[in-house]
Amino acid sequence: MAGSSRISDRDPLPRYLAPVPKRIEDLGLRFAWLVVAINLAGTAFGFWYYAHQLEATPMAMWPWVPDSPMATLLIALAIAAWKLGHELPWLTALAFFGNIILGLWTPYTLLVFYETYAAQTHPLMYQFLFWSHLAMVVQALVLHRITDFPIWAVAVALVWYTSNLLVDYFVPVLEGPHGVHHTTIPVPQDEPMFLGADALGVVAAGEVTFTLLALFLALATRVKLCEYARIG
């Protein structure tokens, strides 16, 4: 896989690790440069979307704020590197984690605060944010075709996204406009929600869950690919 942009055969991974139909996987890899361009366009839009929050955040913390555009930038770079014959496992792992975590966290947050977002956001923008982020999950689940998720690369991604969790919710390093560096939510952080949690706790629980999910999927894919290689 590494060092070649040839579209590899699909390994017989279980459906929970490779839920995207092979035909769609092949199509995405065949038109990889178009996928790169779409993600770069999404990155540009995302940085525009975060402009006001970045203005109120210390510059040293900027890499931890625009999470979704950083994720689409990472996957654009990872796919581009693969197409150029230089697949970088650490970059692909970062892209996988970012697109799983943010691709799920944003729709989750849009649903948790549906009434508030629906009142503040144009319906078309709401739908665009919801479905475009779910599309990030889909493209992440195709990355097993270009990498085998070596453990060291998964560790790199885990360290980065753990640091993101810490500064987003637990350790307010160089505090931003709301004390932390996660995407701004549309209600006060201490607003009571459900199960005794406040708003910040609810969104934090989502991101922790999706980080653990990304870790499980990456490691499970690694294990299954190694098992397949031994059998083959």
C-alpha positions as MATLAB code, in Angstrom:
seq = 'MAGSSRISDRDPLPRYLAPVPKRIEDLGLRFAWLVVAINLAGTAFGFWYYAHQLEATPMAMWPWVPDSPMATLLIALAIAAWKLGHELPWLTALAFFGNIILGLWTPYTLLVFYETYAAQTHPLMYQFLFWSHLAMVVQALVLHRITDFPIWAVAVALVWYTSNLLVDYFVPVLEGPHGVHHTTIPVPQDEPMFLGADALGVVAAGEVTFTLLALFLALATRVKLCEYARIG';
ca = [
       0.000    0.000    0.000;
       2.609    2.549    1.051;
       4.600    4.050   -1.791;
       2.049    3.209   -4.496;
      -1.109    4.931   -5.706;
      -2.438    1.730   -7.301;
      -5.955    0.923   -6.150;
      -5.472   -2.184   -4.046;
      -7.848   -5.096   -3.868;
     -10.274   -4.891   -0.981;
      -9.299   -7.040    1.981;
     -12.130   -9.167    3.424;
     -12.720   -6.999    6.474;
     -15.900   -7.527    8.496;
     -18.779   -5.249    7.594;
     -18.473   -3.188   10.787;
     -14.958   -2.126    9.704;
     -15.700   -1.717    5.994;
     -19.380   -0.732    5.703;
     -18.945    1.338    2.517;
     -19.851   -0.729   -0.581;
     -16.806   -1.714   -2.661;
     -18.193    0.027   -5.735;
     -18.307    3.343   -3.866;
     -14.836    2.770   -2.390;
     -13.425    2.105   -5.863;
     -15.163    5.184   -7.259;
     -13.761    7.412   -4.540;
     -10.225    6.089   -5.033;
     -10.469    6.356   -8.824;
     -11.468   10.016   -8.529;
      -9.120   10.683   -5.610;
      -8.025   14.094   -6.872;
     -11.655   15.210   -6.982;
     -12.035   14.019   -3.378;
      -8.919   16.024   -2.488;
     -10.371   19.140   -4.154;
     -13.718   18.767   -2.371;
     -11.978   18.437    0.976;
      -9.805   21.479    0.308;
     -12.947   23.461   -0.555;
     -14.510   22.241    2.692;
     -11.357   23.245    4.549;
     -11.523   26.770    3.137;
     -15.200   27.054    4.104;
     -14.441   25.688    7.559;
     -11.710   28.214    8.282;
     -14.076   30.979    7.150;
     -16.746   29.539    9.477;
     -14.302   29.613   12.415;
     -12.881   33.070   11.635;
     -14.653   34.903   14.473;
     -13.727   32.277   17.064;
     -10.106   32.301   15.914;
      -9.959   36.074   16.226;
     -10.865   35.756   19.921;
      -8.451   32.871   20.572;
      -4.718   33.189   21.357;
      -2.799   32.379   18.163;
      -0.777   29.654   19.900;
      -4.004   27.665   20.321;
      -5.305   28.017   16.772;
      -4.393   24.423   15.718;
      -6.799   23.106   18.380;
      -9.823   25.230   17.442;
     -10.987   24.622   13.825;
     -11.299   20.860   14.289;
     -13.468   19.994   11.269;
     -11.478   21.976    8.666;
      -8.281   20.551   10.125;
      -9.746   17.057    9.650;
     -10.688   17.693    6.015;
      -7.254   19.218    5.393;
      -5.595   16.132    6.870;
      -7.555   13.746    4.672;
      -6.899   15.858    1.584;
      -3.161   15.736    2.340;
      -3.257   12.008    3.136;
      -5.005   11.092   -0.106;
      -2.785   13.438   -2.117;
       0.326   11.860   -0.607;
      -0.983    8.398   -1.515;
      -1.753    9.479   -5.084;
       1.806   10.786   -5.392;
       3.122    7.402   -4.282;
       4.127    8.399   -0.757;
       1.442    7.192    1.634;
       2.271    8.508    5.102;
       0.760    6.233    7.774;
       0.853    8.875   10.521;
      -0.949   11.379    8.286;
      -3.547    8.832    7.195;
      -4.152    7.831   10.819;
      -4.620   11.475   11.807;
      -7.061   11.901    8.927;
      -8.951    8.770    9.971;
      -9.294    9.870   13.594;
     -10.230   13.435   12.676;
     -12.906   12.505   10.163;
     -14.466    9.872   12.424;
     -14.471   12.103   15.504;
     -15.604   15.363   13.918;
     -17.771   13.667   11.325;
     -19.844   12.232   14.175;
     -19.454   14.949   16.819;
     -20.931   17.730   14.699;
     -24.176   15.901   13.746;
     -24.409   14.709   17.362;
     -24.144   18.296   18.600;
     -26.598   19.548   15.982;
     -29.113   16.987   17.237;
     -28.468   17.602   20.953;
     -29.092   21.335   20.511;
     -31.578   20.948   17.663;
     -34.114   23.517   18.842;
     -31.490   26.208   19.396;
     -29.628   25.508   16.159;
     -32.888   25.363   14.203;
     -33.811   28.803   15.533;
     -30.376   30.324   14.827;
     -29.292   28.576   11.619;
     -30.774   28.680    8.127;
     -32.353   25.279    7.352;
     -30.096   24.776    4.318;
     -26.979   25.514    6.371;
     -28.160   23.121    9.077;
     -28.675   20.353    6.536;
     -25.345   21.106    4.857;
     -23.442   20.930    8.148;
     -25.223   17.739    9.177;
     -24.765   15.718    5.980;
     -21.358   17.048    4.960;
     -19.949   15.952    8.308;
     -21.462   12.492    7.989;
     -19.768   12.300    4.588;
     -16.482   12.777    6.455;
     -17.159    9.498    8.269;
     -17.811    7.723    4.973;
     -14.513    8.833    3.455;
     -12.634    7.907    6.635;
     -14.004    4.372    6.352;
     -12.364    4.019    2.933;
      -8.844    4.754    4.198;
      -8.214    1.080    5.003;
      -7.664    0.715    1.252;
      -4.528    2.889    1.349;
      -3.000    2.109    4.769;
      -2.676   -0.764    7.211;
      -2.749    1.437   10.340;
       0.627    0.568   11.922;
       0.470    0.856   15.699;
       2.963    3.731   15.864;
       0.810    5.765   13.446;
      -2.325    5.089   15.482;
      -0.371    6.229   18.565;
       0.487    9.521   16.845;
      -3.182   10.138   16.058;
      -4.266    9.162   19.563;
      -1.770   11.541   21.180;
      -2.907   14.440   19.011;
      -6.620   13.907   19.502;
      -6.183   13.259   23.211;
      -4.458   16.634   23.451;
      -7.408   18.078   21.569;
      -9.811   16.588   24.107;
      -7.787   17.962   27.010;
      -7.632   21.556   25.779;
     -11.233   21.440   24.533;
     -12.837   20.359   27.796;
     -10.486   19.692   30.686;
      -7.367   21.913   30.687;
      -8.109   25.492   29.559;
      -4.611   26.314   28.242;
      -4.467   29.939   27.067;
      -8.209   30.257   27.412;
     -10.260   31.172   24.369;
     -13.415   33.301   24.362;
     -15.385   30.668   26.272;
     -12.644   29.262   28.473;
     -11.945   26.285   26.214;
     -11.207   25.650   22.545;
     -13.990   23.426   21.275;
     -16.412   24.640   18.625;
     -18.739   27.214   20.134;
     -22.028   25.674   21.269;
     -25.277   27.672   21.127;
     -26.146   27.523   24.841;
     -24.291   28.383   28.069;
     -21.804   25.676   29.029;
     -23.400   25.169   32.450;
     -26.959   24.848   31.156;
     -28.526   21.667   32.613;
     -29.212   19.038   29.976;
     -30.014   15.439   30.918;
     -28.769   12.680   33.229;
     -27.426   15.396   35.503;
     -24.959   16.691   32.891;
     -24.542   20.264   31.759;
     -24.135   21.299   28.115;
     -20.349   21.140   28.205;
     -20.450   17.671   29.747;
     -22.797   16.412   27.049;
     -20.623   17.579   24.148;
     -17.469   16.392   25.944;
     -18.999   12.938   26.417;
     -19.699   12.795   22.702;
     -16.146   13.650   21.715;
     -14.628   11.202   24.198;
     -16.907    8.451   22.869;
     -16.042    9.148   19.236;
     -12.319    9.274   20.017;
     -12.552    5.844   21.600;
     -14.559    4.626   18.610;
     -11.885    5.865   16.186;
      -9.213    4.123   18.260;
     -11.171    0.866   18.275;
     -11.831    0.955   14.523;
      -8.184    1.706   13.668;
      -6.804   -1.032   15.931;
      -9.456   -3.561   14.907;
      -8.673   -2.876   11.250;
      -4.972   -3.391   11.969;
      -5.661   -6.708   13.699;
      -7.914   -7.982   10.925;
      -5.436   -6.960    8.203;
      -2.643   -8.778   10.042;
      -4.825  -11.868   10.412;
      -5.652  -11.758    6.711;
      -1.962  -11.402    5.799;
      -1.092  -14.487    7.878;
      -3.880  -16.521    6.319;
      -2.956  -15.322    2.834;
];
